[in-house]
Amino acid sequence: MKKTFNSGAHIYYAYKNRKQIFPMLRDAVKGTFKLSFFTMLVIVIALIYLISPIDLLPDFIPIIGWIDDGAIMYLLFLQLKKETARYNVSKKETKENYPIRLSKTQ
C-alpha cells in the first residue's frame, strides 16, 4: 500500500480537534492523562525554537527564513494529531468504563 504525503491533512486535523488540545493538556497536568515523552519533547522544542531569536535560517530573509519555522510547526501539528487521537480513544474508554456520572447531592 502506497503512502501519500498530505501535509494539509495534519494541519486540518489539528484545527478540527483544536478544542481537544487544551483539555488534553489540562488532563496531562492533572495527571489523568499521560502525554508521551516524544510529544512533550516536540512541544518543548517547538516552543523554544519558535520563541528563540536564533534560527537555522534567519527570518529576515523573506520566505526562505520562514521555512524552518514552518517545518517545526508541521512537526508539532503532526505530533498533536497523533496525541489527540490517542487522547480521544483514552477518553472514550474511560467513559465506557464509568458510564454513570454521580451528581453531588446538596
C-alpha positions as CSV (number, residue, x, y, z in Angstrom):
1,M,0.0,0.0,0.0
2,K,1.4,3.3,-1.1
3,K,1.5,6.1,1.5
4,T,0.9,9.6,0.1
5,F,2.3,12.8,1.5
6,N,-0.5,15.1,2.5
7,S,0.7,17.9,4.9
8,G,-2.6,19.8,4.7
9,A,-4.4,16.8,6.3
10,H,-2.4,17.0,9.5
11,I,-2.9,20.8,9.9
12,Y,-6.7,20.4,9.2
13,Y,-7.0,17.6,11.7
14,A,-5.2,19.7,14.4
15,Y,-7.5,22.6,13.5
16,K,-10.6,20.4,13.6
17,N,-9.6,19.0,17.0
18,R,-8.3,22.3,18.5
19,K,-11.0,22.1,21.2
20,Q,-9.4,18.8,22.4
21,I,-5.9,20.1,22.8
22,F,-6.4,22.3,25.9
23,P,-8.5,19.7,27.8
24,M,-5.8,17.1,26.8
25,L,-3.0,19.4,28.2
26,R,-5.2,20.1,31.3
27,D,-5.7,16.4,31.9
28,A,-2.0,15.9,31.5
29,V,-1.2,18.5,34.1
30,K,-3.8,17.0,36.5
31,G,-2.4,13.5,35.9
32,T,-5.5,11.9,34.4
33,F,-3.8,11.5,31.0
34,K,-0.1,10.9,30.3
35,L,1.4,12.5,27.3
36,S,4.1,10.5,25.6
37,F,7.7,11.6,26.1
38,F,8.1,12.3,22.4
39,T,5.1,14.6,22.4
40,M,6.4,16.5,25.4
41,L,9.8,16.8,23.8
42,V,8.3,18.1,20.5
43,I,6.1,20.7,22.3
44,V,9.0,22.0,24.4
45,I,11.5,22.1,21.5
46,A,8.9,23.8,19.2
47,L,8.1,26.4,21.7
48,I,11.7,27.1,22.5
49,Y,12.7,27.2,18.8
50,L,9.7,29.5,17.7
51,I,10.3,31.9,20.6
52,S,14.1,31.9,20.3
53,P,15.7,34.6,18.2
54,I,18.2,32.1,16.9
55,D,17.1,30.2,13.8
56,L,18.7,27.8,11.3
57,L,17.6,30.1,8.5
58,P,17.3,33.8,9.6
59,D,13.8,35.2,9.5
60,F,14.9,38.4,7.8
61,I,15.4,36.5,4.5
62,P,11.9,36.6,3.0
63,I,10.1,33.2,2.5
64,I,13.3,31.1,3.0
65,G,13.6,32.3,6.6
66,W,10.1,31.0,7.3
67,I,10.7,27.5,6.0
68,D,12.4,26.2,9.2
69,D,9.6,27.8,11.4
70,G,7.0,26.1,9.1
71,A,8.8,22.7,9.4
72,I,8.8,23.0,13.2
73,M,5.1,23.9,13.2
74,Y,4.4,21.0,10.8
75,L,6.1,18.5,13.2
76,L,4.2,20.0,16.1
77,F,0.9,19.6,14.2
78,L,1.8,16.0,13.2
79,Q,2.5,15.0,16.8
80,L,-0.6,16.8,18.2
81,K,-2.7,14.9,15.6
82,K,-1.3,11.6,16.9
83,E,-1.7,12.6,20.6
84,T,-5.2,14.0,20.3
85,A,-6.3,10.7,18.6
86,R,-4.8,8.8,21.5
87,Y,-6.5,11.1,24.0
88,N,-9.9,10.7,22.3
89,V,-9.5,6.9,22.5
90,S,-8.5,7.1,26.1
91,K,-11.4,9.4,26.9
92,K,-13.8,7.1,25.1
93,E,-12.5,4.1,27.1
94,T,-12.9,6.0,30.3
95,K,-16.5,6.8,29.5
96,E,-17.2,3.2,28.7
97,N,-15.7,2.0,32.0
98,Y,-17.6,4.6,34.0
99,P,-20.8,5.4,32.2
100,I,-22.7,6.7,35.2
101,R,-21.9,10.2,36.5
102,L,-22.9,10.7,40.0
103,S,-24.0,14.2,40.8
104,K,-23.2,15.8,44.1
105,T,-26.2,16.0,46.5
106,Q,-26.6,19.1,48.4
